[in-house]
Amino acid sequence: MAVGTQIRTYFTGAWHDGDLPVMRAADHGSWLGTTVFDGARYAHGLTPDLDKHCARVNASAKALMIKPTVTPEDMVEIIREGLKPYSPDTAVYIRPMYWSISGGPLGVMPDYEGGTGFAVCLEASPMAPAGSSTTLTRTQFRRPVLEDAVVNAKAGCLYPNNARMIAEAQAKGFGNALVADALGNVAESATANVFAVKDGEVFTPVPNGTFLSGITRARHIANLRADGVTVHETVMSFQDFHDADEVFLSGNMMKVTPVTAFDDTQYQVGPITKRVMELYWDWAASTG
């Protein structure tokens, strides 16, 4: 099932209108989960950090022993061509994807030279409306480490764990989950990186290999520091978030999502959270 509308699919060297079937029943990725993707955005006529997202999907493929077959530069051009039918006021989710075709010895390991599936899916999906926010709670499920899972990739096989985090949080009446790493420190939310604001300074969990240190996260950090805001990448506890003045999520899909509650702790949507969004789109507009 699609998450958006006005779908276009790039497959076998051409763009097609609609939600095109792309994977076969015997493809390694269809039954053993060797799939990777990345997510970029087209919004306000802009494609912020598109080149970085295209480079990352190739890195993710290599982490899953899938051979990338399209250079990031060519991928950018393919995507720009596919976006031409969309109006500048349409927000589009951009999703390049790879999957393994054939299995190697014992069938479990993908055959690096055995063929790679590649597709790009474009879906019209609006940005969050002004004033939207979410709430957080804790979850029993944790982010894995590299010894347990391919956390160095944006891999489809990681997302069932995220899904059960969200299901648990929503069953408790919250919108999302604040998630621990294996040591019990805060890693991120179930869907995005997380930031806290205290006394005008910004804090975010230091990348430790248990979560994807996002492209949008890095952009926010750079923008804030350029604006004179102190940003700390550090080990963070759940209490740090209870003590925070502001909390917000950072992900490609919505860029910035204000948090208004973590369990019984309430927050206002504060000036730093608002400034992060302003800085992001100002930066994006400056890149053309």
Stockholm file with secondary structure:
# STOCKHOLM 1.0

chainA/1-288         MAVGTQIRTYFTGAWHDGDLPVMRAADHGSWLGTTVFDGARYAHGLTPDLDKHCARVNASAKALMIKPTVTPEDMVEIIREGLKPYSPDTAVYIRPMYWSISGGPLGVMPDYEGGTGFAVCLEASPMAPAGSSTTLTRTQFRRPVLEDAVVNAKAGCLYPNNARMIAEAQAKGFGNALVADALGNVAESATANVFAVKDGEVFTPVPNGTFLSGITRARHIANLRADGVTVHETVMSFQDFHDADEVFLSGNMMKVTPVTAFDDTQYQVGPITKRVMELYWDWAASTG
#=GR chainA/1-288 SS CCSSEEEEEEETTEEEESCCCCCCTTCHHHHHCCEEECCEEEBTTBCTTHHHHHHHHHHHHHHTTCCCCSCHHHHHHHHHHHHTTSCTTSCEEEEEEEEECSBCTTTTSBCTTSCEEEEEEEEECCCCCTTCCEEEEEEEEECCCTTTSCTTSCBGGGHHHHHHHHHHHHHTTCSEEEEECTTSSEEEESSSEEEEEETTEEEEECCCSSSCCCHHHHHHHHHHHHTTCCEEEECCCHHHHHTCSEEEEECTTTSCEEEEEETTEECCCCHHHHHHHHHHHHHHHHHC
#=GC SS_cons         CCSSEEEEEEETTEEEESCCCCCCTTCHHHHHCCEEECCEEEBTTBCTTHHHHHHHHHHHHHHTTCCCCSCHHHHHHHHHHHHTTSCTTSCEEEEEEEEECSBCTTTTSBCTTSCEEEEEEEEECCCCCTTCCEEEEEEEEECCCTTTSCTTSCBGGGHHHHHHHHHHHHHTTCSEEEEECTTSSEEEESSSEEEEEETTEEEEECCCSSSCCCHHHHHHHHHHHHTTCCEEEECCCHHHHHTCSEEEEECTTTSCEEEEEETTEECCCCHHHHHHHHHHHHHHHHHC
//
